[in-house]
Amino acid sequence: MRTFRDSWHYLTTGSNWGGSEGMWHLLVQQLLLSVTALVVAMLVGLTLALWLGHLGRAGFLAVNVTNVGRAVPTFALLAILVTLDHPGTGIFGPYGRAGLATLIALALFALPPIFTNAYVAVREVPAPVKESATGMGMTGSQRFWRVELPLALPLVVSGVRLALVQVWATATIAALVAGPGLGTLITQGFYRTDYPKGIAAAFLVAVVAFVLEVGGALVERAVDPNRKGTATRARPSGGRTADLVGT
């Protein structure tokens, strides 16, 4: 009980939050690291997954190749990257020591849920809906943007939410290669037997993960056309509007 009481005291002491080694600064560092890795994974994963899902091709191979990343421990990948001449352990802008290696490892870690969810979401839009859109004169791109993407969006956002929470929690491994983030306090606390410090930082990581999870769930609900009770509509070349999906 004393350890938890001391951890709470560490969290509620203002001096532990300020300065370059304070929790606020380290929290912002980890958020920057996590969001950047997520954006990189989204740019690669969503672009490829949505395109392949729309075409309905090479999906099985692409999903399985992407999911190989689930079997590779992120720390093992990071350890390999920092031993190379490039990216190595050099300073990478605001991401600190081994910043580029950490970003690559985290982006690859975020890729499987983003890619898989996005591909499946577009691929499994009901065939009658796609056929109706095509029959109403829509081009392939119009069908994608007006029909397939709106229906797929909740599952796409679900994949991004899952990846964000996972990347945020995993970003603490940056400290193992002297990188930035709250992992620094965790490793220092347990290495120096200052357990309240390590537990306090771990608790903060868990709280932020919970906030990100709740925020992502709210966004997922907000983009769900079924929840909003709206209809996905399309306008054919003749100007007449028709319902494609009653939701």
Short mmCIF file of the C-alpha atoms (twelve columns), coordinates in Angstrom:
data_MODEL
# 
_entry.id   MODEL 
# 
loop_
_atom_site.group_PDB 
_atom_site.id 
_atom_site.type_symbol 
_atom_site.label_atom_id 
_atom_site.label_alt_id 
_atom_site.label_comp_id 
_atom_site.label_asym_id 
_atom_site.label_seq_id 
_atom_site.Cartn_x 
_atom_site.Cartn_y 
_atom_site.Cartn_z 
_atom_site.pdbx_PDB_model_num 
ATOM 1   C CA . MET A 1   0.000   0.000   0.000   1 
ATOM 2   C CA . ARG A 2   2.853   2.366   0.748   1 
ATOM 3   C CA . THR A 3   4.195   2.000   -2.790  1 
ATOM 4   C CA . PHE A 4   0.861   3.010   -4.283  1 
ATOM 5   C CA . ARG A 5   0.545   5.884   -1.840  1 
ATOM 6   C CA . ASP A 6   4.005   7.116   -2.817  1 
ATOM 7   C CA . SER A 7   3.084   6.707   -6.495  1 
ATOM 8   C CA . TRP A 8   0.039   8.900   -5.999  1 
ATOM 9   C CA . HIS A 9   2.213   11.446  -4.214  1 
ATOM 10  C CA . TYR A 10  4.599   11.439  -7.174  1 
ATOM 11  C CA . LEU A 11  1.705   12.060  -9.564  1 
ATOM 12  C CA . THR A 12  0.269   14.910  -7.502  1 
ATOM 13  C CA . THR A 13  3.561   16.719  -6.914  1 
ATOM 14  C CA . GLY A 14  3.768   19.680  -9.268  1 
ATOM 15  C CA . SER A 15  7.549   19.662  -9.561  1 
ATOM 16  C CA . ASN A 16  7.416   16.228  -11.200 1 
ATOM 17  C CA . TRP A 17  5.420   17.629  -14.119 1 
ATOM 18  C CA . GLY A 18  7.604   20.566  -15.137 1 
ATOM 19  C CA . GLY A 19  10.947  20.829  -16.877 1 
ATOM 20  C CA . SER A 20  12.579  18.853  -19.656 1 
ATOM 21  C CA . GLU A 21  12.425  15.674  -17.589 1 
ATOM 22  C CA . GLY A 22  8.931   16.287  -16.277 1 
ATOM 23  C CA . MET A 23  5.897   14.176  -17.072 1 
ATOM 24  C CA . TRP A 24  4.231   16.806  -19.258 1 
ATOM 25  C CA . HIS A 25  7.246   17.073  -21.524 1 
ATOM 26  C CA . LEU A 26  7.691   13.301  -21.754 1 
ATOM 27  C CA . LEU A 27  3.959   12.809  -22.363 1 
ATOM 28  C CA . VAL A 28  4.035   15.272  -25.278 1 
ATOM 29  C CA . GLN A 29  7.118   13.523  -26.669 1 
ATOM 30  C CA . GLN A 30  5.349   10.169  -26.590 1 
ATOM 31  C CA . LEU A 31  2.189   11.597  -28.133 1 
ATOM 32  C CA . LEU A 32  4.242   13.121  -30.955 1 
ATOM 33  C CA . LEU A 33  6.009   9.811   -31.511 1 
ATOM 34  C CA . SER A 34  2.759   7.828   -31.462 1 
ATOM 35  C CA . VAL A 35  0.754   10.165  -33.702 1 
ATOM 36  C CA . THR A 36  3.557   10.456  -36.267 1 
ATOM 37  C CA . ALA A 37  3.947   6.677   -36.457 1 
ATOM 38  C CA . LEU A 38  0.172   6.332   -36.801 1 
ATOM 39  C CA . VAL A 39  -0.006  8.903   -39.604 1 
ATOM 40  C CA . VAL A 40  2.763   7.136   -41.518 1 
ATOM 41  C CA . ALA A 41  0.991   3.791   -41.120 1 
ATOM 42  C CA . MET A 42  -2.301  5.355   -42.249 1 
ATOM 43  C CA . LEU A 43  -0.766  6.933   -45.338 1 
ATOM 44  C CA . VAL A 44  0.653   3.596   -46.417 1 
ATOM 45  C CA . GLY A 45  -1.938  1.167   -45.064 1 
ATOM 46  C CA . LEU A 46  -5.158  3.019   -45.851 1 
ATOM 47  C CA . THR A 47  -4.099  4.016   -49.354 1 
ATOM 48  C CA . LEU A 48  -3.210  0.455   -50.308 1 
ATOM 49  C CA . ALA A 49  -6.037  -1.269  -48.417 1 
ATOM 50  C CA . LEU A 50  -8.832  0.972   -49.702 1 
ATOM 51  C CA . TRP A 51  -7.559  0.677   -53.270 1 
ATOM 52  C CA . LEU A 52  -7.282  -3.120  -53.134 1 
ATOM 53  C CA . GLY A 53  -10.613 -3.406  -51.341 1 
ATOM 54  C CA . HIS A 54  -12.282 -1.325  -54.037 1 
ATOM 55  C CA . LEU A 55  -10.720 -3.430  -56.793 1 
ATOM 56  C CA . GLY A 56  -11.363 -6.673  -54.919 1 
ATOM 57  C CA . ARG A 57  -7.964  -8.014  -55.904 1 
ATOM 58  C CA . ALA A 58  -4.864  -9.401  -54.171 1 
ATOM 59  C CA . GLY A 59  -6.585  -9.035  -50.831 1 
ATOM 60  C CA . PHE A 60  -5.790  -12.455 -49.412 1 
ATOM 61  C CA . LEU A 61  -2.101  -12.104 -50.189 1 
ATOM 62  C CA . ALA A 62  -1.877  -8.497  -48.993 1 
ATOM 63  C CA . VAL A 63  -3.679  -9.141  -45.699 1 
ATOM 64  C CA . ASN A 64  -1.533  -12.161 -44.904 1 
ATOM 65  C CA . VAL A 65  1.706   -10.388 -45.787 1 
ATOM 66  C CA . THR A 66  0.676   -7.446  -43.623 1 
ATOM 67  C CA . ASN A 67  -0.279  -9.693  -40.725 1 
ATOM 68  C CA . VAL A 68  3.224   -11.142 -40.653 1 
ATOM 69  C CA . GLY A 69  3.991   -7.985  -38.714 1 
ATOM 70  C CA . ARG A 70  1.883   -9.259  -35.834 1 
ATOM 71  C CA . ALA A 71  4.301   -12.137 -35.313 1 
ATOM 72  C CA . VAL A 72  7.389   -9.914  -35.134 1 
ATOM 73  C CA . PRO A 73  7.968   -8.372  -31.668 1 
ATOM 74  C CA . THR A 74  8.244   -4.616  -31.968 1 
ATOM 75  C CA . PHE A 75  11.187  -4.471  -29.574 1 
ATOM 76  C CA . ALA A 76  13.057  -7.098  -31.611 1 
ATOM 77  C CA . LEU A 77  12.514  -5.019  -34.745 1 
ATOM 78  C CA . LEU A 78  13.636  -1.876  -32.926 1 
ATOM 79  C CA . ALA A 79  16.753  -3.650  -31.656 1 
ATOM 80  C CA . ILE A 80  17.648  -4.648  -35.220 1 
ATOM 81  C CA . LEU A 81  17.055  -1.137  -36.590 1 
ATOM 82  C CA . VAL A 82  19.231  0.614   -34.018 1 
ATOM 83  C CA . THR A 83  22.169  -1.698  -34.764 1 
ATOM 84  C CA . LEU A 84  22.200  -0.698  -38.430 1 
ATOM 85  C CA . ASP A 85  24.166  2.238   -39.766 1 
ATOM 86  C CA . HIS A 86  20.849  3.701   -40.845 1 
ATOM 87  C CA . PRO A 87  18.474  4.501   -39.180 1 
ATOM 88  C CA . GLY A 88  20.722  3.650   -36.215 1 
ATOM 89  C CA . THR A 89  20.641  5.540   -32.923 1 
ATOM 90  C CA . GLY A 90  21.195  9.098   -34.150 1 
ATOM 91  C CA . ILE A 91  19.087  12.074  -33.101 1 
ATOM 92  C CA . PHE A 92  16.077  12.540  -35.375 1 
ATOM 93  C CA . GLY A 93  14.624  16.010  -34.855 1 
ATOM 94  C CA . PRO A 94  12.074  16.264  -32.026 1 
ATOM 95  C CA . TYR A 95  11.878  12.470  -31.829 1 
ATOM 96  C CA . GLY A 96  15.201  12.251  -30.033 1 
ATOM 97  C CA . ARG A 97  17.806  9.516   -29.977 1 
ATOM 98  C CA . ALA A 98  16.949  6.530   -32.194 1 
ATOM 99  C CA . GLY A 99  13.856  8.500   -33.191 1 
ATOM 100 C CA . LEU A 100 13.765  7.307   -36.797 1 
ATOM 101 C CA . ALA A 101 14.265  3.671   -35.812 1 
ATOM 102 C CA . THR A 102 11.479  3.954   -33.235 1 
ATOM 103 C CA . LEU A 103 9.130   5.595   -35.732 1 
ATOM 104 C CA . ILE A 104 9.723   2.830   -38.283 1 
ATOM 105 C CA . ALA A 105 9.177   0.085   -35.715 1 
ATOM 106 C CA . LEU A 106 5.969   1.664   -34.399 1 
ATOM 107 C CA . ALA A 107 4.600   2.406   -37.893 1 
ATOM 108 C CA . LEU A 108 5.108   -1.216  -38.921 1 
ATOM 109 C CA . PHE A 109 3.419   -2.288  -35.685 1 
ATOM 110 C CA . ALA A 110 0.401   -0.082  -36.479 1 
ATOM 111 C CA . LEU A 111 0.079   -1.300  -40.060 1 
ATOM 112 C CA . PRO A 112 -1.712  -4.690  -39.621 1 
ATOM 113 C CA . PRO A 113 -4.917  -3.496  -37.867 1 
ATOM 114 C CA . ILE A 114 -5.188  -0.441  -40.116 1 
ATOM 115 C CA . PHE A 115 -4.686  -2.379  -43.336 1 
ATOM 116 C CA . THR A 116 -6.820  -5.400  -42.413 1 
ATOM 117 C CA . ASN A 117 -9.806  -3.423  -41.157 1 
ATOM 118 C CA . ALA A 118 -9.778  -1.024  -44.102 1 
ATOM 119 C CA . TYR A 119 -9.501  -3.775  -46.702 1 
ATOM 120 C CA . VAL A 120 -12.224 -5.930  -45.155 1 
ATOM 121 C CA . ALA A 121 -14.491 -2.911  -44.649 1 
ATOM 122 C CA . VAL A 122 -14.469 -1.938  -48.339 1 
ATOM 123 C CA . ARG A 123 -14.315 -5.473  -49.693 1 
ATOM 124 C CA . GLU A 124 -17.428 -6.558  -47.793 1 
ATOM 125 C CA . VAL A 125 -19.722 -3.722  -48.799 1 
ATOM 126 C CA . PRO A 126 -22.780 -5.676  -50.027 1 
ATOM 127 C CA . ALA A 127 -22.592 -6.573  -53.716 1 
ATOM 128 C CA . PRO A 128 -26.207 -5.453  -54.424 1 
ATOM 129 C CA . VAL A 129 -25.301 -1.983  -53.166 1 
ATOM 130 C CA . LYS A 130 -22.312 -1.796  -55.501 1 
ATOM 131 C CA . GLU A 131 -24.376 -3.093  -58.406 1 
ATOM 132 C CA . SER A 132 -27.086 -0.512  -57.745 1 
ATOM 133 C CA . ALA A 133 -24.515 2.284   -57.757 1 
ATOM 134 C CA . THR A 134 -23.038 1.026   -61.023 1 
ATOM 135 C CA . GLY A 135 -26.492 0.640   -62.545 1 
ATOM 136 C CA . MET A 136 -27.299 4.251   -61.678 1 
ATOM 137 C CA . GLY A 137 -24.393 5.422   -63.820 1 
ATOM 138 C CA . MET A 138 -21.704 5.914   -61.222 1 
ATOM 139 C CA . THR A 139 -18.078 5.622   -62.219 1 
ATOM 140 C CA . GLY A 140 -15.728 3.504   -60.142 1 
ATOM 141 C CA . SER A 141 -14.395 6.500   -58.213 1 
ATOM 142 C CA . GLN A 142 -17.886 7.866   -57.606 1 
ATOM 143 C CA . ARG A 143 -19.016 4.496   -56.285 1 
ATOM 144 C CA . PHE A 144 -16.048 4.386   -53.937 1 
ATOM 145 C CA . TRP A 145 -16.434 7.892   -52.499 1 
ATOM 146 C CA . ARG A 146 -20.249 7.999   -52.335 1 
ATOM 147 C CA . VAL A 147 -21.112 4.421   -51.417 1 
ATOM 148 C CA . GLU A 148 -18.260 2.159   -50.389 1 
ATOM 149 C CA . LEU A 149 -16.241 4.519   -48.183 1 
ATOM 150 C CA . PRO A 150 -19.185 5.873   -46.140 1 
ATOM 151 C CA . LEU A 151 -20.358 2.334   -45.399 1 
ATOM 152 C CA . ALA A 152 -16.829 1.132   -44.623 1 
ATOM 153 C CA . LEU A 153 -15.830 4.132   -42.496 1 
ATOM 154 C CA . PRO A 154 -16.835 2.777   -39.042 1 
ATOM 155 C CA . LEU A 155 -14.683 -0.332  -39.453 1 
ATOM 156 C CA . VAL A 156 -11.848 1.739   -40.931 1 
ATOM 157 C CA . VAL A 157 -11.938 4.055   -37.906 1 
ATOM 158 C CA . SER A 158 -12.043 1.007   -35.632 1 
ATOM 159 C CA . GLY A 159 -8.747  -0.188  -37.095 1 
ATOM 160 C CA . VAL A 160 -7.168  3.244   -36.656 1 
ATOM 161 C CA . ARG A 161 -8.413  3.407   -33.049 1 
ATOM 162 C CA . LEU A 162 -6.959  -0.005  -32.265 1 
ATOM 163 C CA . ALA A 163 -3.636  0.937   -33.856 1 
ATOM 164 C CA . LEU A 164 -3.455  4.254   -31.974 1 
ATOM 165 C CA . VAL A 165 -3.963  2.675   -28.560 1 
ATOM 166 C CA . GLN A 166 -1.498  -0.105  -29.306 1 
ATOM 167 C CA . VAL A 167 1.144   2.288   -30.611 1 
ATOM 168 C CA . TRP A 168 0.733   4.645   -27.641 1 
ATOM 169 C CA . ALA A 169 1.224   1.813   -25.157 1 
ATOM 170 C CA . THR A 170 4.118   0.301   -27.110 1 
ATOM 171 C CA . ALA A 171 5.913   3.633   -27.602 1 
ATOM 172 C CA . THR A 172 7.317   3.271   -24.081 1 
ATOM 173 C CA . ILE A 173 9.915   0.884   -25.561 1 
ATOM 174 C CA . ALA A 174 11.687  3.938   -26.985 1 
ATOM 175 C CA . ALA A 175 13.249  4.374   -23.564 1 
ATOM 176 C CA . LEU A 176 15.065  1.055   -23.950 1 
ATOM 177 C CA . VAL A 177 17.222  2.664   -26.667 1 
ATOM 178 C CA . ALA A 178 17.461  6.001   -24.831 1 
ATOM 179 C CA . GLY A 179 14.548  7.426   -26.787 1 
ATOM 180 C CA . PRO A 180 11.887  9.902   -25.610 1 
ATOM 181 C CA . GLY A 181 8.603   9.379   -23.829 1 
ATOM 182 C CA . LEU A 182 7.183   8.247   -20.507 1 
ATOM 183 C CA . GLY A 183 9.021   4.959   -20.830 1 
ATOM 184 C CA . THR A 184 12.056  6.888   -19.579 1 
ATOM 185 C CA . LEU A 185 10.448  7.310   -16.162 1 
ATOM 186 C CA . ILE A 186 9.290   3.707   -16.094 1 
ATOM 187 C CA . THR A 187 12.732  2.297   -16.831 1 
ATOM 188 C CA . GLN A 188 14.434  4.730   -14.458 1 
ATOM 189 C CA . GLY A 189 11.995  3.931   -11.690 1 
ATOM 190 C CA . PHE A 190 12.402  0.175   -11.856 1 
ATOM 191 C CA . TYR A 191 16.112  0.213   -12.669 1 
ATOM 192 C CA . ARG A 192 16.868  2.421   -9.672  1 
ATOM 193 C CA . THR A 193 14.272  0.690   -7.447  1 
ATOM 194 C CA . ASP A 194 12.306  3.931   -7.322  1 
ATOM 195 C CA . TYR A 195 9.079   1.994   -7.795  1 
ATOM 196 C CA . PRO A 196 6.639   4.851   -7.085  1 
ATOM 197 C CA . LYS A 197 8.169   6.791   -9.991  1 
ATOM 198 C CA . GLY A 198 7.876   3.839   -12.390 1 
ATOM 199 C CA . ILE A 199 4.351   2.968   -11.293 1 
ATOM 200 C CA . ALA A 200 3.222   6.600   -11.562 1 
ATOM 201 C CA . ALA A 201 4.488   6.834   -15.145 1 
ATOM 202 C CA . ALA A 202 2.908   3.477   -16.038 1 
ATOM 203 C CA . PHE A 203 -0.394  4.647   -14.542 1 
ATOM 204 C CA . LEU A 204 -0.254  7.805   -16.658 1 
ATOM 205 C CA . VAL A 205 0.356   5.715   -19.784 1 
ATOM 206 C CA . ALA A 206 -2.696  3.594   -18.905 1 
ATOM 207 C CA . VAL A 207 -4.886  6.660   -18.301 1 
ATOM 208 C CA . VAL A 208 -3.951  8.234   -21.637 1 
ATOM 209 C CA . ALA A 209 -4.554  4.894   -23.383 1 
ATOM 210 C CA . PHE A 210 -8.038  4.811   -21.851 1 
ATOM 211 C CA . VAL A 211 -8.738  8.377   -22.998 1 
ATOM 212 C CA . LEU A 212 -7.572  7.560   -26.525 1 
ATOM 213 C CA . GLU A 213 -9.730  4.428   -26.562 1 
ATOM 214 C CA . VAL A 214 -12.836 6.327   -25.450 1 
ATOM 215 C CA . GLY A 215 -12.151 9.168   -27.895 1 
ATOM 216 C CA . GLY A 216 -11.675 6.724   -30.744 1 
ATOM 217 C CA . ALA A 217 -14.882 4.897   -29.847 1 
ATOM 218 C CA . LEU A 218 -16.802 8.196   -29.916 1 
ATOM 219 C CA . VAL A 219 -15.400 9.035   -33.351 1 
ATOM 220 C CA . GLU A 220 -16.312 5.548   -34.551 1 
ATOM 221 C CA . ARG A 221 -19.896 6.030   -33.401 1 
ATOM 222 C CA . ALA A 222 -20.064 9.480   -34.949 1 
ATOM 223 C CA . VAL A 223 -19.151 8.210   -38.428 1 
ATOM 224 C CA . ASP A 224 -21.495 5.221   -38.305 1 
ATOM 225 C CA . PRO A 225 -24.302 5.856   -40.834 1 
ATOM 226 C CA . ASN A 226 -26.495 3.233   -39.162 1 
ATOM 227 C CA . ARG A 227 -26.400 5.060   -35.864 1 
ATOM 228 C CA . LYS A 228 -27.192 8.429   -37.424 1 
ATOM 229 C CA . GLY A 229 -30.162 6.902   -39.212 1 
ATOM 230 C CA . THR A 230 -29.250 8.501   -42.519 1 
ATOM 231 C CA . ALA A 231 -29.430 7.100   -46.002 1 
ATOM 232 C CA . THR A 232 -26.544 6.854   -48.422 1 
ATOM 233 C CA . ARG A 233 -27.723 8.512   -51.586 1 
ATOM 234 C CA . ALA A 234 -26.437 8.781   -55.107 1 
ATOM 235 C CA . ARG A 235 -27.373 11.072  -57.957 1 
ATOM 236 C CA . PRO A 236 -27.364 9.455   -61.406 1 
ATOM 237 C CA . SER A 237 -26.383 11.298  -64.541 1 
ATOM 238 C CA . GLY A 238 -29.979 12.242  -65.233 1 
ATOM 239 C CA . GLY A 239 -30.180 14.235  -61.982 1 
ATOM 240 C CA . ARG A 240 -32.650 11.955  -60.164 1 
ATOM 241 C CA . THR A 241 -31.763 11.049  -56.572 1 
ATOM 242 C CA . ALA A 242 -32.369 7.536   -55.289 1 
ATOM 243 C CA . ASP A 243 -31.725 5.695   -52.051 1 
ATOM 244 C CA . LEU A 244 -28.954 3.129   -52.239 1 
ATOM 245 C CA . VAL A 245 -29.012 1.881   -48.687 1 
ATOM 246 C CA . GLY A 246 -31.699 2.395   -46.120 1 
ATOM 247 C CA . THR A 247 -29.998 2.720   -42.744 1 
# 
